[in-house]
Amino acid sequence: MLSGKKGKALLEMIRNGQEMNGNQKLNLIIQLSIPSILAQLSSTLMLFIDASMVGSLGALESASIGLVQSTTWLFGGVTTAAAMGFSVQAAHFIGANDLVKARQVFRQGLMATSVLTLILTSICLAIAYPLPLWLGGGEDIRHDATTYFAIYCMSLPVYQIGILSSSMLKCSGNMRIPSIMSILMCILDIILNFFLIFPSRTIQLMETELYMPGAGMGVAGAALGTALAYIITGIMLIWFAIYKSPELALKQEKWVFKPMWNYLRNAAKISTPMAAQYIMMSSAQIVSTMIVAPLGNFAIAANTFAITAESLCYMPGYGIGEAATTLIGQSIGAGQHNLTQSFARMTLILGMTVMAVMGIIMYIAAPEMMGLMTPVEEIRSLGIDALRIEAFAEPMFAASIVAYSICLGAGDTLVPACMNLASMWIVRLSLAAYLAPIYGLQGVWTAMAIELTLRGLIFLWRIHSGKWLKTTRIV
């Protein structure tokens, strides 16, 4: 992990305009990527464990969470977009060794995202009750779906500021603390869910029977456990970024409440296309859920579980992508054009290689992955088929993930957002709507695999064209 003198020295080479050889560049990419991958995997593992625990309760409980999960991603995506609008600016300023401006951006981000998250939470709570009905969920799962979504909404304010603090730390080059917090969040989620989801019971440990207290809250317990894990780790991230980060700490500087419009405009320029993309992509996921819903509760649950299982395979791509955003942002800030392009090529190759291997593992281990989440044979069978279809698209999915992250580090978000949206809405949803009535859930996942392959190709073209580097440098 990037915690020792060697890692910090490599980042200093970027900021000081020094030449780096191939081994140094690869070393830095790996040092940034590993903790980020661990953080991504632990977050995904948390969803996996949630799904497994709830899955043990039955198909209805699983379907109730699956119905609203894509909507929670929508709100989570908007909070991430808002955070990145400020953290990308900070990466450029840190690359230019202008820490005063980096801290100014952080202050403005804290204030702006605090206002935004209050608005998002209000909207979230307002739609919690009718949402399952809008999504086509049956009467038998609507109550649990509403409860799960409403509890998630209550954690949004701390979640938003925690995401901002985490992304600022990552863009400063500190992947270690966000990684530790993600792992801690996963551990807390397991512990809290264990006591909140299930009722009091006697469990067999070796040859000893132990009485285990429990709240027996079911789906509500899963939501509450996750929300509390978000809140605890979010507060810790906020504290570290504000008080302990060498690049970002605000404790010794005067807090300025006056809006600094240049930073806010830059943030809007970066975040608005991202937020629009998240809204439209998540809306597409919701439409996809609506396409799956008529196939029945087994299909809804299998679709949700398969998405969760697949995320264990593509999270390494997102981890490498986060490293790419940091390296591209700081390299551009330091004015190192050749180094920027070199990091873009190397992170793309690494991401595609890792996810190709993960795709092979997913294809082979699909029965075990689904078996961990549900004992229901109908759900398992559908999920296994979905994962094996998707395995073939993983390398090109990696290309789209890492290439988008490269563009993000350069502040280039408008065209990549349009590329994502066109691919999702024109290709995936059209194909899914056509194939679902014919081939069921397999048709939906075939459409997904075709679309992700196409998306990867157009993102590779974007990086090859060099147009992403023409974005005006942030000042």
N, C-alpha and C positions, 0 to 999 in steps of 0.2 A: 504494500500500500504506500501511497505517497505521503510518508510521514518522516522520512529520514532526510539527512543533508543532501544525499545524492539526488533525490527527486526534486527538492527545492532548487538545487543548483542547475538542473536541466531546465526548469521553468525560467530561472534567471537568465539563462542563455538566450531564450526567446526575447525577453524584455530588454536585454542589453544589446540586441542586434548581432549576436555572435553566430558563426556558422556551426551547424550540427551535422555529424556524420550519420550514416544509415543506422548504425547500432544505437546511437544516442536517441534518435527519433523513435525507433521501435521500442526502446526501453521506456521512453516517456509515455508513449501510447499505451503500452501494457500496464505501466504503473497507474495511469489514470483510469484505464478500462477495468482492471480487476476489481477494485472496490466498488466501482459503479455497477459492474455486472452483479456482484454480490448483493448490492442494494436492490437492484431490479429483481433478482431471483428471490430474495427474501420477501419483497412486496408481493410477488406473484405466488410464492409459496403460501403466503397468508390467505390469498384468495382460494388457493387449492385446498387448504385446511378448512377454511370456512365451508367450501362446497362439500368437502368430505363429511364434516360434522353434521351439516344440515341434511346432506344426502342420506345419512343413516336414519333420519326421521321419516323419510318417505318421498314419493314423487311429487306430491302436492306442495310440500314445503320447498323443495328444490325449484319447482316451476315458479313459485311466487317470487323468489329472489331473481331467477333468470329473467322474469318478465320486466323488471325495472332496472336491471343491471346496466343496460346500455344507456339509460337516462342518467344514472349516477356518473357514468363515464363522461357524459356531456358536460355536466356541471364541473366535474373534476378537470376536464380539458380546458374549460374557460379559465379556471383559476391558474392552471399551468401556463396558459398563454399570457395572462396578465403578468405573472412572475417573470417570464422570459423576456418580456419587453424591457424590463429594467436590468436583468442579469446579463443579457448580451451587451448592453452598454457598459456595464461594469467590467466585463471581460476585455473590451477594447481599451478602456482607460487603464486597467491594470497592466495590459500589454504595453501600453505607452508609459508605464511607471508614473501615472498621474493618480495617486491614491486619494487625493482630496476630492476629485470629481467622482471617483468610484463610490466614496462614502456619501456624497451628495445624492447620487443616483439611488443608493440604498435607502436613504431617508425619505426621498420622494416616493419610492416604491412602497415603503411601509404605510405611508399615509394614503396613497391612491388605492392600493389593494384592500385596505381596511374598509374604505367606503364601498368599493365594488362588492366585497363579500357580504356586506349587510344587505345589499340589493339582491344578490343571488340567493341568499338564505330566505329572504321574504318570498321570492318567486317560487323557490323550491317547496316551501311549506304550503303555499297557496295551491299548488297543483298536486300535492301528495294524495289527496283523497280521490280525485277523478282520474288520475294517471292510469291505474290498472284498467279501468273501463276504456279509456282512449286507446290503450294498446291491445285491446281485444282479449284480455284475460277473462277466464271463466269466473263465475260467482264463487266457486270453491277456493280460489286463491287470492281474491282481491283484497281481503282484509289483511292478510299477512304481507302482501306486497306493499300496501299503503303504510303499514307499520314500519317495515324495513326502510322504506324510502324516507319517511318522516324523521326517523332517528338519525339516518345518515345526514340529513339536512342540518341538524342541530350542531354537527361537528364542523361545518364548513368554515366558520370564521377562523378558528384556530388552524384548521387545515390549510387555508389560504396563506396565512402569514408564515406557517411552517414551510410550505412549498416555496415561498419567496426566499426565505432564509436558506433553505437547502440549495436552491438553484444559484443563489448568490455565492454560497460557499463553493459549489462545484465550479462555477465560472472563474473563481479566484484560484482554482487549482487544488482546493481541499476536497477530495473525494472521500477521505477517511471518515470524517464526522457524519456526513449524511449516510454513509454505508453502515456505520455502527448503529445509528438511529433506526435505520430500516430493519436491521436484524433484531434490534430490541423491540421494535413495533411488532414484528412477527411473533416473537416469544410472548409478549404481553397478550397478543390476540389469541394465541393458543390457550394460555392460562385463563384469560377472562371468558373465552367461549366455553371452555371445559366446565366452568362453574355456572355460567349464565344460560347456556342452551339446554342442558339436561337437568332433570329433576334429581333430588336426593336419591342415592342408590348405594347398593353394596357391590363392590368390584373385587374380583379375584386377582391377587398379586402373588405369584408363586403359589404357595400353599396357604396363604393368609387372606382372609376376607377383611376388606377395609370399608368402613362407612364413608361415603363421599357426599358431602352436602352439595346441593345445587338449587338454582332458582327455577329451573323448568320453564324458561321463557321461550324456548323454541326459536323461531325466526327472529323475534324481537331481541332475544339474547345474542344472536349472531350479529345483529346490527349494533347493539349496544357495546358489545365487546370490541368490535372494530372501531367504533367511534371513540371509545375511551383510549384505545391504543394510539389512534391518530392524535388525540388531544395531548396525551402525556408526552409523546415524542416530539410533537409540534412545539410545545412550550420549551423543551430542552434545546431544539434547534434555534428557536428565536433567541434564547439566552446566549448561546454560544456565538451566534453571528454578531449580535450587538455588543457583547462584552469581551469576547476572547479572540476573535479572528484578527490576525495581524493586519490584514488588508482592509477589513470592513468595520472594525470595532468603532462604535459611535460614542462610547462613554466619556471620552475626553474632549469631545467637540460640542459646540453649542448647537442645540436643536433649532432648526429653522423651519417654521410652519408655513412660510410663504411659498406658494407654488412656484416652481422653477420650470417655466413653460417649455424651454428647449428640451429638457429631459422628458417631460410629459409628452411632447409631440413625437420625439423619437420612440418612446415606448408605445404610443398609439400606432405609429407607422409599422413597428415590428409586430405588436400584439394583435392589432385588429384583423389582419389576414389570418393569423393563427387562430384567433377566437372564432372567426367566421368559419374557418376550416373545421375546428372542433365541433362547432354547432351543427354544421352540415354533415360532417362525417358521423357524428353521434346520431343525428337525425336519420342518416342512412342506416345505421345500426338498428335504430328503432323500427324503421321500415322493414329491415331484414327480419327483426323479431316478429313483426306483424305478418310477414310472409310465412314464417315458421309456425306461428300460433295455430293456424287452422289444421296443421298436421297432428295436433294433439299434445297433451301434457308430457308424454314420453319424449316427443321430439323437442319440445321447449327445454326440458331438463337436459337431454343429451346435447343439445346445441350449446347450452350454458357450460356444461362440464367440459365439452370438447374445446371451447374457447379458452377456458381456464387452463386446461392441460396443455394446449398449444402455446400458451403464453410462457410456460416454462422453457420452451424452445426458442422463442424469439426475444426473450428478455436480454440475452447476451448481445443481440444486435442493438438494442436500446442503450445498453451500458457502453458499448463502443461508440455509439452515436453521441452520448453525452461527453465522452472524452474528445470526440471530434469537434463538438461545439466549442468546448473550452480552448482547444489548441488552435482552431481556426480563428476564433475571436481574438485571442491574445497575439497570434501571429500577424493578423491584419492591424491590430492596434500598434504593434511594434514596427509596422511598415515592411515586413519581410514577405515579399510576394512569392518568391521561389519556395520558401519554407511552407507557406500556406498551401500551395499546390501539392507539395510533397506529402504533407500530412493528409490532404484530401485523398490522394491515391492510396496511401498506406492503410488508412482506416477503412476505406471501401474494401480493399482486398482482404483485410483481416476479418471484417464483419461477414462478408460473403462466405469465407472459408469456415468460420466457426459455425454459422447457421446451417451450412450444408451438412456438417457433421451432426448437428442437432436434429436436422431433418431425418437423417438415417436412424438415429436413436429413437426418434418419435415413431417412425414407421414400425420398428421392431418392437418397441415397448408399449405400443398403444393399448393392448389388452390390460397390462398391469396398471397403466396410468388411469384408465377408466375404472378398473376394478377397485382402486383405492378410494374413489369418490362415491360409488353407489353399488349396492348389492342387487339392484334391479336389472335383470338380464336384458330386458327390452331396451333400457336406456344404454347399457354398456355396449350392446351390439351396434346401435346407431352411432354412438360416439366413436367407437373403434374405426368404423368405415370413414367417418368424417376426418379423423386425424390422419389416416393413411392417404387420403386424397390430398390433404393439405401439405403433407411432407414434401411433395415434389416442388412446391412453390417457395420453400424456405430460403434458398440462396438469393432469389430475386426479391423476396420480401426484405432480406437484409440490405440489398442494394438501395431500395427505396427508403428504408429507415436511416441508414448512415448518410446517404446523399442528402436527405432532407435536413439532417442535423448539421451537415457541412454548410448548407445554404443558410440555416439559422444562425450559425456562428458568424457569417458574413453580414447578417441583417437582411438577407434576401428571403422574404417570406411570401410576397404576393403571388408571384408566378408558381412557386412550388405548391402553394395552397390551391391554386386553380387546377394544377395537374392532379393533385390528390382527389379533388372534388369531381373532376371530369371522369377520372378512372372509376371512382366508387359509384357515382350516380348513373353514368351512362353505360358502363360495362357490367359491374357486379350486380346491381339491382335489376337491370333489364334481364340479364341471364338468369338470375335467381328466380324472378317472377315467372319466367318461361319454363325453367327446369323443375321447380318445386312440385307443381301438380303432376308431373310425369314421373320423376325419380325420387320425390320426397326429400328428406334431409340430405341425401347424397347429392342431389341436384343443386341444393343451396351451396354446399361446400365445393362442388366442382366449379360453380360460378366464382366463388371466392378465390380458388387457386388460379384460375385463368386470369382474373383481374389483377391479382398481386404480381403475377409474372409480367404482365403488360406494364404495370406501374413501375416495377424495377427497371425495365428497359428504358422508359421515358426519363427516369431520374438519372440513369447512367448517361443518357444523351445530354441532359442538363449540365452535369458536371464536366463532361468532355467538351462541351461548347465553350466553357469558361465564362458564360454570361452571369453566373452567380457572383463572380468577382467584381462586376461592374457597379455593385451597390456602393453608394456614397459612404465614405468612412464617417463614423459617428464622432462628432466634436461637441 
